[in-house]
Amino acid sequence: MICNATSVKKYFNESIKLFFLYGSEIVLINDSADQINKFFIKKDFSERIILTKENFKDAQKIIMQNAGGSLFDSKVIIEIIHNGSGTTLPKDVLSVFDTQNFNNIVIIVRSTIKKINKNSAWVKLIDSKALIIECNKLKTYEEKAWVKGRLDFMNQNDTEEYTERLTSMFSGNLVAQNNEINLLKLTYSKNAENQKINYDDAEFMPYELEDKIIELDTKNALRIIHTIKKNEDHYAQYLVSIVGSIINTSISIFQNKKLSLEDLGIWRSKLPGYKKFISKSNIKKLMPLQKQIYHLDLASKGLAGISKEQFWYELENMVVQLTSN
């Protein structure tokens, strides 16, 4: 079965657990994958495993290890990220679609393949086993509908106004539109007048991100990331280490009540912020992020097989998760 990214929700049901996402629009691939994740998380699929090029050969083994659940009846979402310029999937990835369906496993294959031949044998195989989601460049009317749909947190008049603004200012650029929408979600108030999209030339140092995360200040944490991405993206690895340190420190405190933040090297001036952050968080939310930070660390070094845009998107997503209650 094949569908367009803009209509993917119509096809969600618990019987479909294999997905293949491809196309030229990375934002639509990410958005579709997020929607799939959200749908199945509500169905108690709480674990997430990410496989990149280095793990392709182990894909079948990992699937079988998680098949049928465990003593804890775990339900797992396995995401396979294929970043290649060819016209077909690697054999190890393609073999996933020959795997028996398991009730406790959802498999999402995200590929940078831009075009497929629907008459080719490998596409026909996937079509018979999975939902294929096309994530290609949108036509003007589709782009406006996509933006409008993502502005559903606004009142009707503002939705119309911002749809025109964003599609005019960033025509054909879903990445920029998506970034602005994410910021608007944090700053918009239905009761506020004269809302504006503001841009600034502020400069930040990477260590400032730590303060904003432990303060649960999503807006300014994302502002720092956006500014560094634009002006000094060579700090990407440093940003990941900051986020990873916050996650690991918090988990250590949860796992060993005898440890103090000072024991873990936290400066005295930052103790109140960390204590507040940890009190608002929980280990169930942090553990999956600890697994993801390893993947982001590899990505920051160019070793995870994902694009720069994908890296920054996933880093922003992680910060939003950390700073949202």
C-alpha positions as CSV (number, residue, x, y, z in Angstrom):
1,M,0.0,0.0,0.0
2,I,1.3,3.4,-1.0
3,C,0.2,6.8,0.5
4,N,1.3,10.4,0.5
5,A,2.9,11.9,3.7
6,T,0.2,14.5,4.0
7,S,-2.5,11.8,4.3
8,V,-0.6,9.2,6.4
9,K,-2.9,9.4,9.4
10,K,-5.7,7.9,7.4
11,Y,-3.8,4.6,7.2
12,F,-2.9,4.1,10.8
13,N,-4.2,1.0,12.5
14,E,-2.7,-1.7,14.7
15,S,-2.5,-4.3,11.9
16,I,0.1,-2.3,10.0
17,K,3.5,-2.6,11.7
18,L,5.9,-2.2,8.8
19,F,6.6,1.2,7.2
20,F,8.9,2.4,4.5
21,L,9.4,6.2,4.2
22,Y,11.3,7.7,1.3
23,G,11.6,10.9,-0.7
24,S,13.3,14.2,-1.1
25,E,11.7,16.0,1.8
26,I,13.5,15.1,5.1
27,V,10.9,17.1,7.1
28,L,8.0,15.0,5.8
29,I,10.0,11.8,6.5
30,N,10.7,13.0,10.1
31,D,7.1,14.2,10.5
32,S,5.6,10.9,9.3
33,A,8.0,8.9,11.5
34,D,7.0,11.0,14.5
35,Q,3.3,10.4,13.8
36,I,3.9,6.7,13.6
37,N,5.8,6.8,16.9
38,K,3.1,8.8,18.6
39,F,0.4,6.4,17.4
40,F,2.2,3.3,18.7
41,I,3.4,4.9,21.9
42,K,-0.2,5.3,22.8
43,K,-0.5,1.6,22.2
44,D,2.2,1.0,24.9
45,F,5.1,0.6,22.5
46,S,7.5,2.1,25.0
47,E,11.0,1.0,23.8
48,R,12.8,2.4,20.7
49,I,15.8,1.0,18.9
50,I,17.6,3.0,16.2
51,L,19.7,1.1,13.6
52,T,22.1,2.8,11.2
53,K,24.5,1.6,8.5
54,E,26.8,-0.1,11.1
55,N,23.9,-2.2,12.4
56,F,22.2,-3.2,9.1
57,K,23.9,-6.6,9.2
58,D,22.4,-7.3,12.7
59,A,18.9,-6.1,11.8
60,Q,17.4,-9.6,11.6
61,K,19.1,-10.7,14.7
62,I,17.9,-7.7,16.7
63,I,14.3,-8.2,15.4
64,M,14.4,-11.9,16.5
65,Q,15.8,-11.0,19.9
66,N,12.9,-8.7,20.5
67,A,10.2,-11.0,18.9
68,G,7.4,-12.2,21.0
69,G,8.2,-9.8,23.9
70,S,10.1,-10.5,27.0
71,L,9.4,-11.3,30.6
72,F,8.3,-7.7,30.8
73,D,6.0,-7.9,27.8
74,S,8.0,-5.1,26.0
75,K,6.7,-3.6,22.9
76,V,9.4,-2.2,20.6
77,I,9.7,0.3,17.8
78,I,12.7,-0.3,15.6
79,E,13.8,2.5,13.3
80,I,16.2,1.8,10.5
81,I,17.8,4.9,9.0
82,H,19.2,4.4,5.5
83,N,21.2,7.3,4.2
84,G,22.2,6.4,0.7
85,S,22.2,7.9,-2.8
86,G,21.3,4.8,-4.7
87,T,18.0,3.6,-6.1
88,T,17.4,0.6,-3.9
89,L,17.8,-0.6,-0.3
90,P,20.8,-2.6,0.9
91,K,20.0,-6.4,1.1
92,D,20.2,-6.4,4.9
93,V,17.6,-3.7,5.1
94,L,15.4,-5.2,2.3
95,S,15.4,-8.6,4.1
96,V,13.5,-6.9,7.0
97,F,10.4,-6.8,4.8
98,D,10.6,-10.6,4.5
99,T,10.4,-10.9,8.3
100,Q,7.4,-12.5,10.0
101,N,5.1,-9.9,11.5
102,F,5.3,-9.8,15.3
103,N,2.6,-8.2,17.5
104,N,5.1,-6.5,19.7
105,I,7.4,-5.0,17.1
106,V,6.9,-2.0,14.8
107,I,9.5,-1.4,12.1
108,I,10.0,2.0,10.4
109,V,12.6,2.2,7.6
110,R,13.5,5.8,6.8
111,S,15.4,6.2,3.6
112,T,17.0,9.1,1.6
113,I,16.1,7.4,-1.7
114,K,14.4,10.1,-3.6
115,K,12.6,8.1,-6.3
116,I,11.5,4.5,-6.6
117,N,10.4,2.4,-9.6
118,K,7.0,1.0,-8.5
119,N,7.3,-1.8,-11.0
120,S,10.6,-3.1,-9.6
121,A,10.6,-6.4,-7.7
122,W,11.9,-4.9,-4.4
123,V,9.3,-2.2,-4.3
124,K,6.6,-4.7,-5.1
125,L,7.9,-6.8,-2.2
126,I,7.7,-3.9,0.2
127,D,4.3,-2.8,-1.1
128,S,2.9,-6.3,-0.3
129,K,4.2,-6.2,3.3
130,A,4.3,-2.6,4.4
131,L,2.8,0.9,4.1
132,I,5.0,2.9,1.7
133,I,4.9,6.6,2.6
134,E,6.0,9.0,-0.2
135,C,7.7,12.2,1.2
136,N,8.3,14.2,-1.9
137,K,8.3,18.0,-2.6
138,L,4.8,19.4,-2.1
139,K,2.8,21.4,-4.6
140,T,1.9,24.9,-3.5
141,Y,-1.6,24.1,-2.4
142,E,-0.3,21.0,-0.5
143,E,2.4,23.0,1.2
144,K,-0.2,25.5,2.4
145,A,-2.4,22.7,3.6
146,W,0.5,21.1,5.5
147,V,1.5,24.3,7.2
148,K,-2.1,25.1,8.1
149,G,-2.6,21.6,9.6
150,R,0.5,22.1,11.8
151,L,-0.9,25.5,13.0
152,D,-4.0,23.9,14.6
153,F,-3.0,25.3,18.0
154,M,-3.9,28.8,16.8
155,N,-7.2,30.4,16.5
156,Q,-8.7,30.4,13.0
157,N,-7.7,34.0,12.0
158,D,-4.1,33.6,13.1
159,T,-3.9,30.2,11.4
160,E,-4.8,31.8,8.1
161,E,-2.5,34.7,8.6
162,Y,0.5,32.6,9.6
163,T,-0.1,30.1,6.9
164,E,0.3,32.9,4.3
165,R,3.3,34.4,6.2
166,L,5.2,31.2,6.4
167,T,4.5,29.9,2.9
168,S,5.4,33.3,1.5
169,M,8.6,33.9,3.6
170,F,9.9,30.3,3.2
171,S,8.3,29.1,0.0
172,G,9.3,25.5,-0.7
173,N,11.4,25.3,2.4
174,L,9.7,22.9,4.8
175,V,12.7,22.9,7.1
176,A,12.5,26.6,7.8
177,Q,8.7,26.4,8.0
178,N,8.9,23.6,10.5
179,N,11.4,25.4,12.7
180,E,9.2,28.5,12.9
181,I,6.1,26.4,13.7
182,N,8.0,24.7,16.5
183,L,9.0,28.1,18.0
184,L,5.4,29.4,17.6
185,K,4.1,26.4,19.5
186,L,6.2,27.6,22.5
187,T,5.5,31.3,22.3
188,Y,2.0,31.7,20.8
189,S,-1.0,32.8,22.9
190,K,-4.5,32.8,21.6
191,N,-5.2,35.9,23.7
192,A,-2.1,37.9,22.6
193,E,-2.4,40.6,20.0
194,N,0.0,41.5,17.2
195,Q,2.0,38.3,17.2
196,K,5.1,38.6,15.2
197,I,7.8,36.3,13.9
198,N,11.0,37.7,15.3
199,Y,14.5,37.1,14.2
200,D,17.7,38.2,16.1
201,D,21.4,38.2,15.7
202,A,22.1,37.2,19.2
203,E,25.2,35.1,19.9
204,F,25.4,32.3,22.4
205,M,28.1,30.0,23.8
206,P,27.3,26.3,23.8
207,Y,27.6,26.0,27.6
208,E,24.5,28.3,27.9
209,L,22.4,25.4,26.6
210,E,22.9,23.5,29.8
211,D,21.4,26.4,31.9
212,K,18.3,26.6,29.6
213,I,17.7,22.9,29.7
214,I,17.9,22.5,33.5
215,E,15.7,25.6,33.8
216,L,13.1,23.8,31.5
217,D,13.3,26.8,29.2
218,T,12.4,25.2,25.9
219,K,12.0,28.4,23.9
220,N,15.5,29.7,24.7
221,A,17.1,26.3,24.6
222,L,15.9,25.9,21.0
223,R,16.9,29.5,20.3
224,I,20.5,28.7,21.3
225,I,20.5,25.6,19.1
226,H,19.1,27.5,16.1
227,T,21.7,30.2,16.5
228,I,24.6,27.9,16.9
229,K,23.4,25.8,13.9
230,K,23.3,28.9,11.7
231,N,26.5,30.5,12.8
232,E,28.8,27.9,14.4
233,D,27.7,24.4,13.6
234,H,31.1,23.0,14.4
235,Y,30.0,23.1,18.0
236,A,27.5,20.2,17.3
237,Q,29.6,17.6,19.1
238,Y,29.9,19.9,22.1
239,L,26.1,20.4,22.3
240,V,25.6,16.7,22.3
241,S,28.1,16.2,25.1
242,I,26.2,18.8,27.1
243,V,22.8,17.2,26.6
244,G,24.3,13.7,27.3
245,S,25.9,15.0,30.5
246,I,22.6,16.3,31.8
247,I,20.9,13.0,31.0
248,N,23.6,10.8,32.5
249,T,23.9,12.9,35.6
250,S,20.1,12.8,36.2
251,I,20.0,9.0,35.7
252,S,22.9,8.4,38.1
253,I,21.0,10.4,40.8
254,F,17.8,8.3,40.2
255,Q,19.7,5.0,40.3
256,N,21.9,5.7,43.3
257,K,20.3,7.9,46.0
258,K,23.6,8.0,47.9
259,L,25.3,10.0,45.2
260,S,25.3,13.7,45.4
261,L,25.4,16.2,42.4
262,E,28.7,17.4,43.8
263,D,30.1,13.8,43.5
264,L,29.2,13.9,39.8
265,G,31.1,17.2,39.3
266,I,28.2,19.6,39.1
267,W,29.3,23.2,40.1
268,R,27.7,24.6,43.2
269,S,26.1,27.5,41.3
270,K,24.2,25.0,39.2
271,L,23.0,22.7,42.0
272,P,19.6,24.4,42.4
273,G,18.9,24.2,38.7
274,Y,19.8,20.5,38.5
275,K,17.7,19.7,41.6
276,K,14.7,21.4,40.1
277,F,15.3,19.6,36.7
278,I,15.6,16.2,38.3
279,S,12.5,16.8,40.5
280,K,10.5,17.5,37.4
281,S,11.8,14.5,35.4
282,N,11.7,10.7,35.8
283,I,13.9,7.8,34.9
284,K,11.3,6.3,32.6
285,K,11.6,9.3,30.3
286,L,15.4,9.6,30.6
287,M,16.4,6.0,29.8
288,P,15.3,6.0,26.2
289,L,17.0,9.4,25.7
290,Q,20.3,7.9,27.0
291,K,20.2,5.4,24.2
292,Q,19.4,8.1,21.7
293,I,22.3,10.3,22.8
294,Y,24.8,7.7,21.8
295,H,23.3,7.7,18.3
296,L,23.5,11.6,18.2
297,D,27.1,11.5,19.4
298,L,28.0,9.3,16.4
299,A,26.0,11.6,14.1
300,S,27.8,14.7,15.4
301,K,31.0,13.0,14.2
302,G,29.6,12.0,10.9
303,L,29.5,8.3,11.7
304,A,25.8,7.6,12.0
305,G,24.8,7.7,8.4
306,I,22.3,10.6,8.7
307,S,22.2,14.0,7.2
308,K,23.1,17.3,9.0
309,E,19.5,18.4,8.8
310,Q,18.4,15.0,10.4
311,F,21.0,15.5,13.2
312,W,19.8,19.0,14.1
313,Y,16.2,17.9,13.9
314,E,16.8,15.0,16.3
315,L,18.9,17.2,18.7
316,E,16.0,19.7,18.9
317,N,13.5,16.9,19.4
318,M,15.5,15.6,22.3
319,V,15.8,19.0,23.9
320,V,12.0,19.5,23.6
321,Q,11.5,16.2,25.3
322,L,13.9,17.0,28.1
323,T,12.4,20.4,28.8
324,S,8.7,19.5,28.5
325,N,6.8,18.0,31.5
